[in-house]
Amino acid sequence: MKLKEIIKHLKLKAVSGDLDKPITRVDFDSRKVQAGSLFVAVRGTQTDGHQYVDKAIALGATAVIGEQQPTDFPPEVTFITVENSQHALGMAATAFYDHPSRQLKLVGVTGTNGKTTMVNLLYRLFTDLGYRVGLLSTVGNRIGDEQLAATHTTPDAVSINALLAQMVDAGCDYAFMEVSSHAVHQERIAGLQFVGAVFTNITHDHLDYHGTFRAYIDAKKKFFDDLPKEAFALVNVDDKRGMVMVQNTRAKVHRFSLRGLAEFRARILENSITGLQMELDGQEFYGRLVGTFNAYNLLAVYATAVLLDQDRMEILTLLSNLTAAEGRMEYLRQAETGVTAIVDYAHTPDALEKVLETLNDLREGSTRIITVVGCGGDRDRAKRPKMARIACDLSDEVILTSDNPRSEDPNAILEEMESGVPAGAKSKVLSLVDRRTAIKTAVKLARPGDLILVAGKGHEKYQEIKGVKHPFDDKEILKEEFQG
């Protein structure tokens, strides 16, 4: 593809060099540059791509996009100056891959919690409806039946467009995608055309990156601000910031609610460890997911499918057979003792509180709740004492442990969590740095009929310590312990 076609929709400040040259690939990581590459110099949170322009040229880049042209620049290489190279990367990537989001129906889901469950349910629902479907998700990317690994909630702009192009080539009709606040702020979705966007909720998270809660809200809101007028915007109006999200959108706004007036409504009739009995859109419905938060997820999935012109009764029939995404309220039961263990990705105060509130609603008689929870390193430190306090308030026994310590000292993370333990709760709290030991201890402490929550890592199959990812799976450790 010619360079001039790739930059056709960019806002250019200056151009130096030939725009007719062919481009073989788009790169923002200088280590991946090859002969014929267009290198986009992006200012990231850790490094500035402008420092690697010379390296990119040495590896064969024939054109460079950046916010500032170096003084000593080879004349045979075209340099394009832009205001925002992150935005330019998204626009260039979507043009290079021939605008794949325009060739299928792309729906994005954003919010603090529920994104993964929603997009996975939508993927499976539309697959069962007979469509070929793509998925971009924390727990994995899919192109039809093909499973691909995922490294981020939302991939980088080049990877997104490459995946969407593969979906188009594979004949996908729909694609469902998690849209994180980081992705919006870093312009990873620039140039994508969404037919719909869904807002689940917003609570305390990612303040280590955004700095303030207001900035976090604004990042989510920008997703809706940028929607075209042909798209739909579906929002949870039970969240007090639901309507804030769509204040400036051009899209057609639709609402869903469990508590108030909305176009799409549901009511919980019965909530048990094996599923939900609901009245959904006037119809009685049984779903195999657990908890009020999953009632919201099921309602939002139903509403999204209706807005995508699917038959209401067929949606309900197929939706009733679907289970949660991996690591989202997954449960294992030890037959001999009746002890049930729940593995959940809850890694924010709000998510942990919702899961524990659900378990408290479900427990009977003398059933106790034993919670194993940690907090990740190199992430928002403010939530550490909050999560420990929530675990103490809503559990009978608490084991504080490691999550992914990353580059931090896990003992230091535990100390910050311990600062949130109420004075009267210290006798029911253990701190065990080793996560495997913590899980094993929880099983040993459990009495017949108890509930064990292992929170924070969910679907992850590793534990990151000092930059190294070690094999680790909460669910497998529980299985081993349950089998004795």
Buried (B, 14 or more C-beta within 10 A) or exposed (E): BEBBBBBEEBEEEEBEBBBEBEBEBBBBBBEEBEEBBBBBBBBEEEEEBBEBBBEBBEBEBBBBBBBBBBEEBEEEBBBBBBEBBBBBBBBBBBBBBEBBBBBBBBBBBBBBBBBBBBBBBBBBBBBBBEBBBBBBBBBBBBBBEEEEEBEBBBBBBBBBBBBBBBBBEBEBBBBBBBBBBBBBBBBBBBBBBBBBBBBBBBBBBBBEBBEEBEBBBBBBBBBBBBBEEEBBBBBBBBBEBBBBBBEEBBBBBBBBBBEEEBBBBBEBEEBEBEBBBBEBBEEEBBBBBBBBBBBBBBBBBBBBBBBBEBEBEBBBEBBBEBBBBBBBBBBBEBEEBEBBBBBBBBBBBBBBBBBBBBBEEBBEEEBBBBBBBBBBBEBBBEBBBBBBBBBBEBBBBBBBBBBBBBEBEBEEBBEBBBEBBEEEBEEBBBBBBEBBBBBBBBBEBBEEBBBBBBBBBBBBBEBBBEEEEEEBBBBEBBEBBBEE
